Amino acid sequence: MTEPTPLSVPRAKGRPRTFDRDQALLHALAVFWKRGYEPASVAELCSAMSISPPSLYAAFGNKAKLFLEAVAYYEATFWDATWERMDSEPDIVRAISDFFHTSASILTEPEAPCGCMVVLAAVNVSDDAGEVTATLKALRQEGRDYLQQRLDRAVAEGQLRPDTNTRLLAAALNTLLEGMSLQAHDAASREDLQGIGATAVAMLAPSLSV
């Protein structure tokens, strides 16, 4: 969905990087997932990432930029290929079914925070953090747009009825996805999430062309 933000701060002269950036972002994600964006302190983030505050600011700029890069890394690493597979699958039922099945796996992936950061982080962001709030809102809208575009194509190809309200159907599917994220945060099993995700196909049933 989004590409990770490139490093814009040059290295200090003669000093090699002392941490793995991708691993640092994963550790930061774990803190943001557990604490939320606002409550997560720079001290907690530095401890999790095994770097000093000056190193954090030199590498990422500030907490907001670290958060945005961590979310971009999460999206690119765990979700981009899943959205692409949904788009490339020609059969709409299979496309939606496979997407939600894979989503259940991502949301319970041991290497990633349980539940989608774009959903979970949004509950702990104040209006003062304008860039963070706007980015998360745009990412959530992007998910709805991807779903609607896929549904629109299914209508154009005759797989869904011409009178299908793809905007509302996409919103319903996205709401299901966000609900699965909250369930994952509450330690729902992968099997349970896959069962919940399977109901996405039932949402399509009234609109399928006979």
Secondary structure, 3 states (H helix, E strand, C coil): CCCCCCCCCCCCCCCCCCCCHHHHHHHHHHHHHHHCCCCCCHHHHHHHHCCCHHHHHHHHCCHHHHHHHHHHHHHHHHCHHHHHHHHHCCCHHHHHHHHHHHHHHHHCCCCCCCCCHHHHHHHHCCCCCHHHHHHHHHHHHHHHHHHHHHHHHHHHCCCECCCCCHHHHHHHHHHHHHHHHHHHHCCCCHHHHHHHHHHHHHHHHHHECC
